[in-house]
Amino acid sequence: MNSTYEFFEWLQQRTPVSHYEYDTLHVIESDADYIIYASGTASGVLASGKKFANVRVLDRFLIRAGKILKKEAWSDMGDFLRASN
């Protein structure tokens, strides 16, 4: 993948329907940047049609001048996929 567009195109094929519900937000201010940690759960439907719910997620956003410069994500989706096979 060489672009953000290609990544989201691939992601849409993997999880065509997904919903995030954040329970906790932690905001850290540093000079002109904000770092936001958002934790919660994800649910939705995989490309195979299999539904998933309550998969833990943690996203880290780097914000500058009102724009998202970087997003890092961690989740338990791998555990869910291994358990569902």
C-alpha positions as CSV (number, residue, x, y, z in Angstrom):
1,M,0.0,0.0,0.0
2,N,1.4,3.3,-1.0
3,S,-1.4,5.7,0.1
4,T,-4.0,6.4,2.7
5,Y,-6.6,5.9,0.0
6,E,-5.3,2.4,-0.7
7,F,-5.3,1.5,3.0
8,F,-8.9,2.6,3.5
9,E,-9.9,0.7,0.3
10,W,-8.3,-2.4,1.8
11,L,-9.9,-1.8,5.2
12,Q,-13.4,-1.5,3.6
13,Q,-13.0,-4.9,2.1
14,R,-11.9,-6.4,5.4
15,T,-14.5,-4.8,7.7
16,P,-17.3,-3.2,5.5
17,V,-19.3,-2.3,8.6
18,S,-17.7,-1.2,11.8
19,H,-18.6,1.0,14.8
20,Y,-16.3,2.3,17.5
21,E,-17.6,3.3,21.0
22,Y,-15.0,5.1,23.1
23,D,-15.4,4.9,26.9
24,T,-12.4,6.9,27.9
25,L,-10.5,9.8,26.4
26,H,-7.2,11.1,27.8
27,V,-5.9,14.3,26.3
28,I,-2.3,15.4,26.6
29,E,-1.3,18.9,25.6
30,S,2.3,19.5,24.4
31,D,3.3,22.8,22.8
32,A,1.1,23.1,19.7
33,D,0.2,19.4,19.7
34,Y,-2.5,17.4,21.4
35,I,-2.1,13.6,21.9
36,I,-5.4,11.9,22.5
37,Y,-5.7,8.3,23.8
38,A,-9.2,6.9,23.1
39,S,-10.1,3.4,24.5
40,G,-13.3,1.5,24.1
41,T,-14.8,-1.3,21.9
42,A,-15.5,-2.0,18.3
43,S,-18.3,-3.9,16.7
44,G,-19.4,-4.7,13.2
45,V,-19.4,-7.2,10.4
46,L,-16.3,-8.7,8.7
47,A,-16.2,-9.2,4.9
48,S,-17.0,-12.9,5.5
49,G,-20.3,-11.8,7.0
50,K,-19.3,-12.8,10.5
51,K,-20.4,-10.3,13.2
52,F,-18.0,-9.1,15.9
53,A,-18.7,-7.1,19.1
54,N,-17.0,-5.9,22.2
55,V,-13.5,-6.1,20.7
56,R,-11.2,-3.8,22.8
57,V,-9.6,-0.9,21.0
58,L,-7.1,1.8,21.9
59,D,-6.4,4.6,19.4
60,R,-3.7,7.3,19.7
61,F,-4.2,10.5,17.8
62,L,-1.6,13.2,17.2
63,I,-3.4,16.5,16.5
64,R,-1.8,19.7,15.3
65,A,-3.7,22.9,14.2
66,G,-7.0,21.0,14.3
67,K,-5.8,18.2,11.9
68,I,-5.0,14.6,12.6
69,L,-1.4,14.1,11.7
70,K,-1.1,10.5,12.9
71,K,-3.3,7.7,14.2
72,E,-2.0,4.5,15.8
73,A,-4.4,1.7,16.7
74,W,-4.3,-1.4,18.9
75,S,-7.1,-3.9,19.3
76,D,-7.9,-7.5,20.3
77,M,-9.2,-8.2,16.8
78,G,-6.4,-10.8,16.2
79,D,-7.6,-12.7,19.3
80,F,-11.2,-12.6,18.1
81,L,-10.2,-13.9,14.6
82,R,-8.1,-16.7,16.1
83,A,-10.9,-17.8,18.4
84,S,-13.5,-17.7,15.7
85,N,-11.7,-20.1,13.3
